[in-house]
Amino acid sequence: MAVFEYRGILASTGKPVKGVRDAENAKTLRVVLRKDGIMLTSASEAHDKASKSGGSINLKAFFGRPSTGDVALMTRQLATLLKAGVPLLESLNALIDQVEKETLKRVLTQVREQVREGQSFAKSLEAHPKIFPGLYTNMVRAGEASGTLEAVLERLTQFMESQAKLKGKVTGALVYPIFLTLIGAGLITGLMVGVVPNITSIFASMDQALPWYTALLIFVSDLLAGYWWVFVLITVVGVTLFRKWVRTPEGRLKWDAIVLKLPLFGRVLQKVSIARFSRTLATLLSSGVELLTAMNIVRSVLGNADLEKVVGDAISSIREGQSIADPLKRSGRFPPLVTHMIAIGERTGQLEEMLKSVADAYDTEVESQIQALTSILEPLIIVVMGGAVGFIAVSILLPLTQMSSFAG
């Protein structure tokens, strides 16, 4: 199956059109387009254009799956066009011309063709769940049903951008500490395997008792140098078994519960999940999505099996006519302030507003805690790595100093 960029004329209006379509070959493409009422005038394979440009195009960026940022930008542009009174089909045509990422262009072309055939916009998007997840399509469906599609798309854009911003802050804060750890671990391993054996070989020729710390250093160095493959094998086997265990329902549930209790990181990750729960549910409810449907979507985007179980219990309670707040409070995973605000929102009919307030408050808390965590981790890593290098230096230099004094 090849990807073709085509130009043609719409038989019903005589208007020129262009787009991207999958087809076995140019002949098949012509037949497919004729069924859609388009007379083909020219077509070329999409990859030909990339190969003629000198090979300088980032193929992953061009053909890879669209990022959240790509989809958010496309959604904002679509909302702007609809708000300006441009019909949906014409808006999709404009987006197809505007979008640079080939995979997104192809998906939008397929969506446009399905909409042209009379299918709803939400139903057309559902055919591409990896790009437009359940949260996206359900909000679009609610917007179509209520006649407020442009407002829902704007709300959806704000949600996607806020989630991407929070994820970027968490990732960005962890990059430097991880980089420091890897550099330090590499440096220490290099010293233990490459430098220490050459220096400590001097001690072997001397009939002198070594301090315990020097003996320990030599033992660890010999172990790493002689049996490095054992450590690699243990690491590979351990990681493989761990990944298989985590992929089981029971293993994932236990591991995700452990993650939330980790020192330093656990509380931050819990607050990130609470912020995501609150903002996602608020966005869905304010867009007109029914509560049980919204809760099921929220459960699928949390990314933590332990919290997903809590939300599942809340869904069961709602089906039995109970409130959202009670099962969340009983779980112990949601702080009393959060469950109290949700309970007030349910009683007063202002649940969406309360959830937005919770999300805003927790986004702010996450940001401040990440900054505090980074300020602790960076000097801690430097001290630990410096201590390890200092231990190696002292373990080598002190015996050498004693030897020179004895020889003198």
KETI-959501 format. One record per residue (C-alpha): residue number from 1; x, y, z. Coordinates in nm, 3 decimals. Each point is the difference from the previous one (the first is absolute). Layout:
% KETI-959501
<rec num="NUM" xx="X" yy="Y" zz="Z"/>
...
END
This chain:
% KETI-959501
<rec num="1" xx="0.000" yy="0.000" zz="0.000"/>
<rec num="2" xx="0.149" yy="0.333" zz="-0.110"/>
<rec num="3" xx="-0.081" yy="0.355" zz="0.110"/>
<rec num="4" xx="-0.096" yy="0.233" zz="-0.287"/>
<rec num="5" xx="-0.030" yy="0.377" zz="-0.013"/>
<rec num="6" xx="-0.263" yy="0.080" zz="-0.260"/>
<rec num="7" xx="-0.170" yy="0.290" zz="-0.176"/>
<rec num="8" xx="-0.338" yy="-0.024" zz="-0.164"/>
<rec num="9" xx="-0.330" yy="0.167" zz="-0.080"/>
<rec num="10" xx="-0.321" yy="-0.051" zz="0.201"/>
<rec num="11" xx="-0.254" yy="-0.123" zz="-0.257"/>
<rec num="12" xx="-0.300" yy="0.157" zz="0.175"/>
<rec num="13" xx="0.137" yy="0.355" zz="0.011"/>
<rec num="14" xx="0.303" yy="0.007" zz="-0.229"/>
<rec num="15" xx="0.207" yy="0.124" zz="0.294"/>
<rec num="16" xx="0.370" yy="-0.104" zz="0.011"/>
<rec num="17" xx="0.094" yy="-0.220" zz="0.296"/>
<rec num="18" xx="0.318" yy="-0.157" zz="0.131"/>
<rec num="19" xx="0.084" yy="-0.244" zz="0.275"/>
<rec num="20" xx="0.176" yy="-0.317" zz="0.115"/>
<rec num="21" xx="-0.134" yy="-0.353" zz="-0.045"/>
<rec num="22" xx="0.113" yy="-0.362" zz="0.044"/>
<rec num="23" xx="-0.018" yy="-0.219" zz="-0.312"/>
<rec num="24" xx="0.171" yy="-0.303" zz="-0.153"/>
<rec num="25" xx="0.097" yy="0.199" zz="-0.310"/>
<rec num="26" xx="-0.100" yy="0.302" zz="-0.209"/>
<rec num="27" xx="-0.267" yy="-0.198" zz="-0.187"/>
<rec num="28" xx="-0.167" yy="-0.110" zz="0.324"/>
<rec num="29" xx="0.020" yy="0.358" zz="0.128"/>
<rec num="30" xx="-0.185" yy="0.124" zz="-0.308"/>
<rec num="31" xx="-0.280" yy="-0.254" zz="0.055"/>
<rec num="32" xx="-0.032" yy="0.084" zz="0.371"/>
<rec num="33" xx="-0.014" yy="0.374" zz="-0.065"/>
<rec num="34" xx="-0.255" yy="-0.044" zz="-0.279"/>
<rec num="35" xx="-0.229" yy="-0.173" zz="0.253"/>
<rec num="36" xx="0.036" yy="0.309" zz="0.221"/>
<rec num="37" xx="-0.096" yy="0.227" zz="-0.288"/>
<rec num="38" xx="0.353" yy="0.125" zz="-0.069"/>
<rec num="39" xx="0.158" yy="-0.003" zz="-0.346"/>
<rec num="40" xx="0.375" yy="-0.058" zz="0.043"/>
<rec num="41" xx="0.232" yy="0.240" zz="-0.185"/>
<rec num="42" xx="0.339" yy="-0.084" zz="0.157"/>
<rec num="43" xx="0.148" yy="-0.225" zz="0.269"/>
<rec num="44" xx="0.341" yy="-0.075" zz="0.146"/>
<rec num="45" xx="0.124" yy="-0.224" zz="0.281"/>
<rec num="46" xx="0.062" yy="0.199" zz="0.319"/>
<rec num="47" xx="0.344" yy="-0.151" zz="0.066"/>
<rec num="48" xx="0.127" yy="0.109" zz="-0.343"/>
<rec num="49" xx="-0.014" yy="0.362" zz="0.105"/>
<rec num="50" xx="0.202" yy="-0.072" zz="0.310"/>
<rec num="51" xx="0.268" yy="-0.194" zz="-0.191"/>
<rec num="52" xx="0.045" yy="0.276" zz="-0.256"/>
<rec num="53" xx="0.069" yy="0.259" zz="0.267"/>
<rec num="54" xx="0.349" yy="-0.130" zz="0.068"/>
<rec num="55" xx="-0.084" yy="-0.230" zz="0.290"/>
<rec num="56" xx="0.019" yy="0.278" zz="0.259"/>
<rec num="57" xx="-0.356" yy="-0.052" zz="0.127"/>
<rec num="58" xx="-0.050" yy="-0.154" zz="0.342"/>
<rec num="59" xx="-0.208" yy="-0.300" zz="-0.108"/>
<rec num="60" xx="-0.118" yy="-0.075" zz="0.354"/>
<rec num="61" xx="-0.127" yy="0.356" zz="0.043"/>
<rec num="62" xx="-0.160" yy="-0.006" zz="-0.344"/>
<rec num="63" xx="-0.158" yy="-0.345" zz="-0.002"/>
<rec num="64" xx="-0.008" yy="-0.089" zz="0.374"/>
<rec num="65" xx="-0.303" yy="0.005" zz="0.225"/>
<rec num="66" xx="-0.117" yy="0.357" zz="0.072"/>
<rec num="67" xx="0.091" yy="0.132" zz="0.343"/>
<rec num="68" xx="-0.248" yy="0.145" zz="0.248"/>
<rec num="69" xx="0.125" yy="0.343" zz="-0.106"/>
<rec num="70" xx="-0.077" yy="-0.074" zz="-0.367"/>
<rec num="71" xx="-0.354" yy="-0.113" zz="0.081"/>
<rec num="72" xx="-0.056" yy="0.296" zz="0.237"/>
<rec num="73" xx="0.111" yy="0.248" zz="-0.268"/>
<rec num="74" xx="-0.224" yy="-0.165" zz="-0.259"/>
<rec num="75" xx="-0.293" yy="0.008" zz="0.244"/>
<rec num="76" xx="0.052" yy="0.369" zz="0.074"/>
<rec num="77" xx="0.013" yy="0.081" zz="-0.372"/>
<rec num="78" xx="-0.320" yy="-0.198" zz="-0.061"/>
<rec num="79" xx="-0.175" yy="0.180" zz="0.287"/>
<rec num="80" xx="0.106" yy="0.337" zz="-0.145"/>
<rec num="81" xx="-0.134" yy="-0.089" zz="-0.346"/>
<rec num="82" xx="-0.334" yy="-0.126" zz="0.136"/>
<rec num="83" xx="-0.035" yy="0.306" zz="0.224"/>
<rec num="84" xx="0.047" yy="0.218" zz="-0.309"/>
<rec num="85" xx="-0.297" yy="-0.175" zz="-0.163"/>
<rec num="86" xx="0.194" yy="-0.226" zz="-0.239"/>
<rec num="87" xx="-0.188" yy="-0.330" zz="-0.059"/>
<rec num="88" xx="0.161" yy="-0.317" zz="0.136"/>
<rec num="89" xx="0.093" yy="-0.148" zz="-0.340"/>
<rec num="90" xx="0.164" yy="0.322" zz="-0.117"/>
<rec num="91" xx="0.179" yy="0.029" zz="0.336"/>
<rec num="92" xx="0.138" yy="-0.352" zz="-0.043"/>
<rec num="93" xx="0.116" yy="0.087" zz="-0.352"/>
<rec num="94" xx="0.185" yy="0.302" zz="0.137"/>
<rec num="95" xx="0.160" yy="-0.210" zz="0.275"/>
<rec num="96" xx="0.116" yy="-0.264" zz="-0.247"/>
<rec num="97" xx="0.176" yy="0.272" zz="-0.201"/>
<rec num="98" xx="0.148" yy="0.152" zz="0.317"/>
<rec num="99" xx="0.121" yy="-0.308" zz="0.191"/>
<rec num="100" xx="0.364" yy="-0.093" zz="-0.065"/>
<rec num="101" xx="0.019" yy="-0.342" zz="0.168"/>
<rec num="102" xx="-0.079" yy="-0.260" zz="-0.265"/>
<rec num="103" xx="-0.174" yy="-0.250" zz="0.229"/>
<rec num="104" xx="-0.235" yy="0.265" zz="0.139"/>
<rec num="105" xx="-0.070" yy="0.129" zz="-0.351"/>
<rec num="106" xx="-0.091" yy="-0.352" zz="-0.111"/>
<rec num="107" xx="-0.226" yy="-0.059" zz="0.301"/>
<rec num="108" xx="-0.180" yy="0.332" zz="-0.050"/>
<rec num="109" xx="-0.053" yy="-0.086" zz="-0.366"/>
<rec num="110" xx="-0.165" yy="-0.329" zz="0.099"/>
<rec num="111" xx="-0.211" yy="0.180" zz="0.262"/>
<rec num="112" xx="-0.111" yy="0.256" zz="-0.259"/>
<rec num="113" xx="-0.105" yy="-0.271" zz="-0.245"/>
<rec num="114" xx="-0.207" yy="-0.175" zz="0.268"/>
<rec num="115" xx="-0.166" yy="0.328" zz="0.101"/>
<rec num="116" xx="-0.074" yy="0.069" zz="-0.367"/>
<rec num="117" xx="-0.172" yy="-0.339" zz="-0.020"/>
<rec num="118" xx="-0.234" yy="0.105" zz="0.282"/>
<rec num="119" xx="0.174" yy="-0.144" zz="0.305"/>
<rec num="120" xx="0.022" yy="0.214" zz="0.315"/>
<rec num="121" xx="0.330" yy="0.173" zz="0.077"/>
<rec num="122" xx="0.039" yy="-0.191" zz="0.330"/>
<rec num="123" xx="-0.066" yy="-0.336" zz="-0.167"/>
<rec num="124" xx="0.259" yy="0.080" zz="-0.268"/>
<rec num="125" xx="0.259" yy="0.084" zz="0.267"/>
<rec num="126" xx="-0.069" yy="-0.326" zz="0.186"/>
<rec num="127" xx="0.164" yy="-0.192" zz="-0.285"/>
<rec num="128" xx="0.337" yy="0.143" zz="0.116"/>
<rec num="129" xx="0.016" yy="-0.068" zz="0.378"/>
<rec num="130" xx="0.379" yy="0.035" zz="0.023"/>
<rec num="131" xx="-0.026" yy="0.364" zz="-0.109"/>
<rec num="132" xx="-0.348" yy="0.087" zz="0.128"/>
<rec num="133" xx="-0.061" yy="-0.193" zz="0.328"/>
<rec num="134" xx="-0.335" yy="-0.056" zz="0.166"/>
<rec num="135" xx="0.019" yy="0.328" zz="0.190"/>
<rec num="136" xx="0.035" yy="0.193" zz="-0.327"/>
<rec num="137" xx="-0.274" yy="-0.179" zz="-0.194"/>
<rec num="138" xx="-0.252" yy="0.006" zz="0.287"/>
<rec num="139" xx="0.046" yy="0.374" zz="0.045"/>
<rec num="140" xx="-0.043" yy="0.054" zz="-0.375"/>
<rec num="141" xx="-0.316" yy="-0.216" zz="0.007"/>
<rec num="142" xx="-0.141" yy="0.208" zz="0.286"/>
<rec num="143" xx="0.087" yy="0.320" zz="-0.187"/>
<rec num="144" xx="-0.173" yy="-0.121" zz="-0.317"/>
<rec num="145" xx="-0.311" yy="-0.103" zz="0.195"/>
<rec num="146" xx="-0.026" yy="0.336" zz="0.180"/>
<rec num="147" xx="0.096" yy="0.216" zz="-0.299"/>
<rec num="148" xx="0.302" yy="0.141" zz="0.184"/>
<rec num="149" xx="0.279" yy="-0.182" zz="-0.185"/>
<rec num="150" xx="0.227" yy="0.303" zz="-0.030"/>
<rec num="151" xx="-0.026" yy="0.075" zz="0.374"/>
<rec num="152" xx="0.070" yy="-0.364" zz="0.086"/>
<rec num="153" xx="0.304" yy="-0.004" zz="-0.231"/>
<rec num="154" xx="0.136" yy="0.313" zz="0.168"/>
<rec num="155" xx="-0.049" yy="-0.163" zz="0.341"/>
<rec num="156" xx="0.166" yy="-0.316" zz="-0.127"/>
<rec num="157" xx="0.297" yy="0.200" zz="-0.129"/>
<rec num="158" xx="0.046" yy="0.171" zz="0.337"/>
<rec num="159" xx="-0.013" yy="-0.340" zz="0.172"/>
<rec num="160" xx="0.257" yy="-0.157" zz="-0.232"/>
<rec num="161" xx="0.234" yy="0.297" zz="0.030"/>
<rec num="162" xx="-0.022" yy="0.002" zz="0.381"/>
<rec num="163" xx="0.074" yy="-0.375" zz="0.015"/>
<rec num="164" xx="0.294" yy="0.037" zz="-0.239"/>
<rec num="165" xx="0.132" yy="0.292" zz="0.205"/>
<rec num="166" xx="-0.018" yy="-0.197" zz="0.326"/>
<rec num="167" xx="0.164" yy="-0.304" zz="-0.158"/>
<rec num="168" xx="0.275" yy="0.222" zz="-0.142"/>
<rec num="169" xx="0.072" yy="0.149" zz="0.343"/>
<rec num="170" xx="0.023" yy="-0.342" zz="0.166"/>
<rec num="171" xx="0.221" yy="-0.142" zz="-0.276"/>
<rec num="172" xx="0.219" yy="0.310" zz="-0.018"/>
<rec num="173" xx="0.057" yy="0.002" zz="0.375"/>
<rec num="174" xx="0.121" yy="-0.361" zz="-0.004"/>
<rec num="175" xx="0.231" yy="0.024" zz="-0.303"/>
<rec num="176" xx="0.294" yy="0.169" zz="0.175"/>
<rec num="177" xx="0.004" yy="-0.227" zz="0.311"/>
<rec num="178" xx="-0.018" yy="-0.309" zz="-0.224"/>
<rec num="179" xx="0.280" yy="0.141" zz="-0.217"/>
<rec num="180" xx="0.216" yy="0.063" zz="0.309"/>
<rec num="181" xx="-0.066" yy="-0.353" zz="0.128"/>
<rec num="182" xx="0.096" yy="-0.163" zz="-0.331"/>
<rec num="183" xx="0.317" yy="0.209" zz="-0.036"/>
<rec num="184" xx="0.102" yy="-0.071" zz="0.360"/>
<rec num="185" xx="-0.071" yy="-0.373" zz="-0.029"/>
<rec num="186" xx="0.197" yy="-0.017" zz="-0.325"/>
<rec num="187" xx="0.294" yy="0.186" zz="0.154"/>
<rec num="188" xx="0.012" yy="-0.222" zz="0.310"/>
<rec num="189" xx="-0.030" yy="-0.319" zz="-0.208"/>
<rec num="190" xx="0.282" yy="0.120" zz="-0.226"/>
<rec num="191" xx="0.221" yy="0.068" zz="0.301"/>
<rec num="192" xx="-0.076" yy="-0.337" zz="0.160"/>
<rec num="193" xx="0.059" yy="-0.202" zz="-0.318"/>
<rec num="194" xx="0.268" yy="0.199" zz="-0.182"/>
<rec num="195" xx="0.204" yy="0.198" zz="0.255"/>
<rec num="196" xx="-0.017" yy="-0.176" zz="0.337"/>
<rec num="197" xx="0.139" yy="-0.340" zz="-0.119"/>
<rec num="198" xx="0.309" yy="0.167" zz="-0.150"/>
<rec num="199" xx="0.081" yy="0.186" zz="0.322"/>
<rec num="200" xx="-0.089" yy="-0.272" zz="0.250"/>
<rec num="201" xx="0.218" yy="-0.252" zz="-0.186"/>
<rec num="202" xx="0.288" yy="0.172" zz="0.185"/>
<rec num="203" xx="-0.144" yy="-0.123" zz="0.331"/>
<rec num="204" xx="0.017" yy="-0.363" zz="-0.113"/>
<rec num="205" xx="0.381" yy="0.012" zz="-0.014"/>
<rec num="206" xx="0.027" yy="0.148" zz="0.350"/>
<rec num="207" xx="-0.011" yy="-0.222" zz="0.307"/>
<rec num="208" xx="-0.209" yy="0.242" zz="0.202"/>
<rec num="209" xx="-0.345" yy="-0.018" zz="0.157"/>
<rec num="210" xx="-0.250" yy="0.231" zz="-0.171"/>
<rec num="211" xx="-0.273" yy="0.203" zz="0.174"/>
<rec num="212" xx="-0.346" yy="-0.158" zz="-0.015"/>
<rec num="213" xx="-0.133" yy="0.271" zz="-0.230"/>
<rec num="214" xx="0.282" yy="-0.055" zz="-0.252"/>
<rec num="215" xx="-0.058" yy="-0.376" zz="0.010"/>
<rec num="216" xx="-0.371" yy="0.062" zz="-0.060"/>
<rec num="217" xx="0.079" yy="0.231" zz="-0.295"/>
<rec num="218" xx="0.231" yy="-0.261" zz="-0.158"/>
<rec num="219" xx="-0.261" yy="-0.274" zz="0.050"/>
<rec num="220" xx="-0.277" yy="0.206" zz="-0.168"/>
<rec num="221" xx="0.233" yy="0.109" zz="-0.281"/>
<rec num="222" xx="0.108" yy="-0.360" zz="-0.072"/>
<rec num="223" xx="-0.362" yy="-0.111" zz="0.012"/>
<rec num="224" xx="-0.109" yy="0.263" zz="-0.253"/>
<rec num="225" xx="0.297" yy="-0.058" zz="-0.230"/>
<rec num="226" xx="-0.018" yy="-0.380" zz="0.006"/>
<rec num="227" xx="-0.373" yy="-0.062" zz="0.017"/>
<rec num="228" xx="-0.154" yy="0.303" zz="-0.173"/>
<rec num="229" xx="-0.196" yy="-0.234" zz="-0.227"/>
<rec num="230" xx="-0.172" yy="-0.150" zz="0.305"/>
<rec num="231" xx="-0.124" yy="0.345" zz="0.105"/>
<rec num="232" xx="-0.122" yy="0.069" zz="-0.355"/>
<rec num="233" xx="-0.177" yy="-0.338" zz="-0.013"/>
<rec num="234" xx="-0.163" yy="0.052" zz="0.341"/>
<rec num="235" xx="-0.115" yy="0.348" zz="-0.105"/>
<rec num="236" xx="-0.148" yy="-0.119" zz="-0.331"/>
<rec num="237" xx="-0.177" yy="-0.299" zz="0.159"/>
<rec num="238" xx="-0.123" yy="0.213" zz="0.291"/>
<rec num="239" xx="-0.139" yy="0.273" zz="-0.226"/>
<rec num="240" xx="-0.166" yy="-0.258" zz="-0.229"/>
<rec num="241" xx="-0.167" yy="-0.183" zz="0.289"/>
<rec num="242" xx="-0.107" yy="0.327" zz="0.161"/>
<rec num="243" xx="-0.158" yy="0.124" zz="-0.324"/>
<rec num="244" xx="-0.188" yy="-0.329" zz="-0.044"/>
<rec num="245" xx="-0.126" yy="0.020" zz="0.358"/>
<rec num="246" xx="-0.108" yy="0.363" zz="-0.033"/>
<rec num="247" xx="-0.198" yy="-0.084" zz="-0.314"/>
<rec num="248" xx="-0.221" yy="-0.242" zz="0.196"/>
<rec num="249" xx="-0.310" yy="0.159" zz="0.162"/>
<rec num="250" xx="0.107" yy="-0.106" zz="0.350"/>
<rec num="251" xx="0.360" yy="0.112" zz="-0.049"/>
<rec num="252" xx="-0.098" yy="0.338" zz="-0.142"/>
<rec num="253" xx="-0.244" yy="0.062" zz="0.285"/>
<rec num="254" xx="0.262" yy="-0.082" zz="0.265"/>
<rec num="255" xx="0.278" yy="0.197" zz="-0.169"/>
<rec num="256" xx="-0.215" yy="0.310" zz="-0.054"/>
<rec num="257" xx="-0.102" yy="-0.011" zz="0.368"/>
<rec num="258" xx="0.370" yy="-0.017" zz="0.096"/>
<rec num="259" xx="0.082" yy="0.293" zz="-0.231"/>
<rec num="260" xx="-0.248" yy="0.224" zz="0.182"/>
<rec num="261" xx="0.178" yy="-0.077" zz="0.331"/>
<rec num="262" xx="0.356" yy="0.066" zz="-0.122"/>
<rec num="263" xx="0.190" yy="0.256" zz="0.209"/>
<rec num="264" xx="0.029" yy="0.343" zz="-0.166"/>
<rec num="265" xx="-0.157" yy="-0.110" zz="-0.331"/>
<rec num="266" xx="-0.317" yy="-0.172" zz="0.125"/>
<rec num="267" xx="-0.180" yy="0.313" zz="0.121"/>
<rec num="268" xx="0.087" yy="0.192" zz="-0.316"/>
<rec num="269" xx="-0.129" yy="-0.280" zz="-0.224"/>
<rec num="270" xx="-0.317" yy="-0.026" zz="0.209"/>
<rec num="271" xx="-0.066" yy="0.373" zz="-0.038"/>
<rec num="272" xx="0.065" yy="-0.019" zz="-0.375"/>
<rec num="273" xx="-0.263" yy="-0.277" zz="-0.024"/>
<rec num="274" xx="-0.251" yy="0.195" zz="0.212"/>
<rec num="275" xx="0.049" yy="0.309" zz="-0.215"/>
<rec num="276" xx="-0.050" yy="-0.210" zz="-0.315"/>
<rec num="277" xx="-0.312" yy="-0.166" zz="0.146"/>
<rec num="278" xx="-0.154" yy="0.334" zz="0.099"/>
<rec num="279" xx="0.077" yy="0.189" zz="-0.321"/>
<rec num="280" xx="-0.104" yy="-0.286" zz="-0.229"/>
<rec num="281" xx="-0.330" yy="-0.055" zz="0.180"/>
<rec num="282" xx="-0.072" yy="0.375" zz="0.012"/>
<rec num="283" xx="0.072" yy="0.038" zz="-0.372"/>
<rec num="284" xx="-0.223" yy="-0.293" zz="-0.094"/>
<rec num="285" xx="-0.292" yy="0.104" zz="0.221"/>
<rec num="286" xx="0.012" yy="0.364" zz="-0.114"/>
<rec num="287" xx="-0.011" yy="-0.125" zz="-0.360"/>
<rec num="288" xx="-0.323" yy="-0.190" zz="0.063"/>
<rec num="289" xx="0.135" yy="-0.354" zz="0.035"/>
<rec num="290" xx="-0.219" yy="-0.217" zz="0.226"/>
<rec num="291" xx="0.153" yy="-0.068" zz="0.346"/>
<rec num="292" xx="0.047" yy="-0.378" zz="-0.025"/>
<rec num="293" xx="0.152" yy="0.029" zz="-0.347"/>
<rec num="294" xx="0.228" yy="0.278" zz="0.126"/>
<rec num="295" xx="0.114" yy="-0.208" zz="0.299"/>
<rec num="296" xx="0.082" yy="-0.296" zz="-0.225"/>
<rec num="297" xx="0.209" yy="0.226" zz="-0.225"/>
<rec num="298" xx="0.177" yy="0.150" zz="0.302"/>
<rec num="299" xx="0.086" yy="-0.348" zz="0.125"/>
<rec num="300" xx="0.165" yy="-0.081" zz="-0.335"/>
<rec num="301" xx="0.230" yy="0.306" zz="0.003"/>
<rec num="302" xx="0.129" yy="-0.010" zz="0.360"/>
<rec num="303" xx="0.296" yy="-0.227" zz="-0.079"/>
<rec num="304" xx="0.002" yy="-0.157" zz="0.347"/>
<rec num="305" xx="-0.179" yy="-0.332" zz="0.062"/>
<rec num="306" xx="-0.043" yy="0.068" zz="0.373"/>
<rec num="307" xx="-0.185" yy="0.327" zz="-0.066"/>
<rec num="308" xx="-0.190" yy="-0.160" zz="-0.290"/>
<rec num="309" xx="-0.138" yy="-0.253" zz="0.250"/>
<rec num="310" xx="-0.110" yy="0.284" zz="0.228"/>
<rec num="311" xx="-0.181" yy="0.173" zz="-0.289"/>
<rec num="312" xx="-0.155" yy="-0.336" zz="-0.098"/>
<rec num="313" xx="-0.142" yy="-0.032" zz="0.353"/>
<rec num="314" xx="-0.137" yy="0.354" zz="-0.031"/>
<rec num="315" xx="-0.171" yy="-0.093" zz="-0.328"/>
<rec num="316" xx="-0.167" yy="-0.297" zz="0.171"/>
<rec num="317" xx="-0.119" yy="0.229" zz="0.281"/>
<rec num="318" xx="-0.143" yy="0.251" zz="-0.249"/>
<rec num="319" xx="-0.194" yy="-0.279" zz="-0.174"/>
<rec num="320" xx="-0.150" yy="-0.085" zz="0.341"/>
<rec num="321" xx="-0.109" yy="0.361" zz="0.047"/>
<rec num="322" xx="0.280" yy="0.108" zz="0.234"/>
<rec num="323" xx="0.229" yy="0.303" zz="-0.026"/>
<rec num="324" xx="0.345" yy="0.023" zz="-0.160"/>
<rec num="325" xx="0.170" yy="0.136" zz="0.311"/>
<rec num="326" xx="-0.072" yy="-0.288" zz="0.244"/>
<rec num="327" xx="0.192" yy="-0.282" zz="-0.177"/>
<rec num="328" xx="0.287" yy="0.239" zz="-0.077"/>
<rec num="329" xx="0.019" yy="0.091" zz="0.369"/>
<rec num="330" xx="-0.012" yy="-0.365" zz="0.113"/>
<rec num="331" xx="0.289" yy="-0.092" zz="-0.229"/>
<rec num="332" xx="0.246" yy="0.221" zz="0.188"/>
<rec num="333" xx="0.161" yy="0.095" zz="-0.333"/>
<rec num="334" xx="-0.177" yy="0.336" zz="-0.025"/>
<rec num="335" xx="0.075" yy="0.260" zz="0.272"/>
<rec num="336" xx="-0.293" yy="0.115" zz="0.218"/>
<rec num="337" xx="0.008" yy="0.351" zz="-0.150"/>
<rec num="338" xx="-0.053" yy="-0.142" zz="-0.350"/>
<rec num="339" xx="-0.288" yy="-0.231" zz="0.097"/>
<rec num="340" xx="-0.157" yy="0.280" zz="0.207"/>
<rec num="341" xx="0.006" yy="0.240" zz="-0.298"/>
<rec num="342" xx="-0.146" yy="-0.269" zz="-0.228"/>
<rec num="343" xx="-0.278" yy="-0.067" zz="0.255"/>
<rec num="344" xx="-0.081" yy="0.373" zz="0.016"/>
<rec num="345" xx="-0.004" yy="0.016" zz="-0.380"/>
<rec num="346" xx="-0.245" yy="-0.291" zz="-0.016"/>
<rec num="347" xx="-0.233" yy="0.157" zz="0.260"/>
<rec num="348" xx="0.001" yy="0.346" zz="-0.158"/>
<rec num="349" xx="-0.009" yy="-0.108" zz="-0.365"/>
<rec num="350" xx="0.340" yy="0.159" zz="-0.063"/>
<rec num="351" xx="0.206" yy="-0.317" zz="-0.039"/>
<rec num="352" xx="0.183" yy="0.120" zz="-0.314"/>
<rec num="353" xx="0.110" yy="0.324" zz="0.169"/>
<rec num="354" xx="0.122" yy="-0.183" zz="0.311"/>
<rec num="355" xx="0.193" yy="-0.252" zz="-0.209"/>
<rec num="356" xx="0.166" yy="0.282" zz="-0.194"/>
<rec num="357" xx="0.099" yy="0.166" zz="0.328"/>
<rec num="358" xx="0.152" yy="-0.328" zz="0.124"/>
<rec num="359" xx="0.189" yy="-0.046" zz="-0.327"/>
<rec num="360" xx="0.137" yy="0.357" zz="0.006"/>
<rec num="361" xx="0.108" yy="-0.033" zz="0.364"/>
<rec num="362" xx="0.172" yy="-0.333" zz="-0.056"/>
<rec num="363" xx="0.173" yy="0.116" zz="-0.318"/>
<rec num="364" xx="0.151" yy="0.283" zz="0.206"/>
<rec num="365" xx="0.097" yy="-0.241" zz="0.280"/>
<rec num="366" xx="0.161" yy="-0.242" zz="-0.247"/>
<rec num="367" xx="0.205" yy="0.280" zz="-0.153"/>
<rec num="368" xx="0.128" yy="0.121" zz="0.338"/>
<rec num="369" xx="0.073" yy="-0.354" zz="0.122"/>
<rec num="370" xx="0.190" yy="-0.083" zz="-0.318"/>
<rec num="371" xx="0.216" yy="0.309" zz="0.050"/>
<rec num="372" xx="0.063" yy="-0.100" zz="0.362"/>
<rec num="373" xx="0.074" yy="-0.359" zz="-0.101"/>
<rec num="374" xx="0.248" yy="0.115" zz="-0.264"/>
<rec num="375" xx="0.174" yy="0.231" zz="0.248"/>
<rec num="376" xx="0.045" yy="-0.300" zz="0.235"/>
<rec num="377" xx="0.095" yy="-0.262" zz="-0.258"/>
<rec num="378" xx="0.270" yy="0.190" zz="-0.188"/>
<rec num="379" xx="0.229" yy="0.076" zz="0.298"/>
<rec num="380" xx="-0.077" yy="-0.345" zz="0.149"/>
<rec num="381" xx="0.118" yy="-0.175" zz="-0.317"/>
<rec num="382" xx="0.312" yy="0.218" zz="-0.016"/>
<rec num="383" xx="0.082" yy="-0.076" zz="0.367"/>
<rec num="384" xx="-0.051" yy="-0.377" zz="-0.049"/>
<rec num="385" xx="0.211" yy="-0.010" zz="-0.316"/>
<rec num="386" xx="0.266" yy="0.220" zz="0.157"/>
<rec num="387" xx="0.006" yy="-0.225" zz="0.306"/>
<rec num="388" xx="0.046" yy="-0.309" zz="-0.218"/>
<rec num="389" xx="0.288" yy="0.159" zz="-0.193"/>
<rec num="390" xx="0.151" yy="0.121" zz="0.330"/>
<rec num="391" xx="-0.023" yy="-0.351" zz="0.146"/>
<rec num="392" xx="0.186" yy="-0.140" zz="-0.302"/>
<rec num="393" xx="0.270" yy="0.268" zz="0.026"/>
<rec num="394" xx="0.052" yy="-0.045" zz="0.376"/>
<rec num="395" xx="0.002" yy="-0.382" zz="-0.029"/>
<rec num="396" xx="0.287" yy="0.024" zz="-0.251"/>
<rec num="397" xx="0.201" yy="0.298" zz="0.124"/>
<rec num="398" xx="0.019" yy="-0.086" zz="0.372"/>
<rec num="399" xx="0.166" yy="-0.342" zz="-0.051"/>
<rec num="400" xx="0.238" yy="0.154" zz="-0.255"/>
<rec num="401" xx="0.094" yy="0.271" zz="0.252"/>
<rec num="402" xx="0.058" yy="-0.261" zz="0.270"/>
<rec num="403" xx="0.217" yy="-0.204" zz="-0.237"/>
<rec num="404" xx="0.215" yy="0.298" zz="-0.090"/>
<rec num="405" xx="0.043" yy="0.085" zz="0.371"/>
<rec num="406" xx="0.093" yy="-0.362" zz="0.078"/>
<rec num="407" xx="0.246" yy="-0.010" zz="-0.290"/>
<rec num="408" xx="0.155" yy="0.329" zz="0.118"/>
END
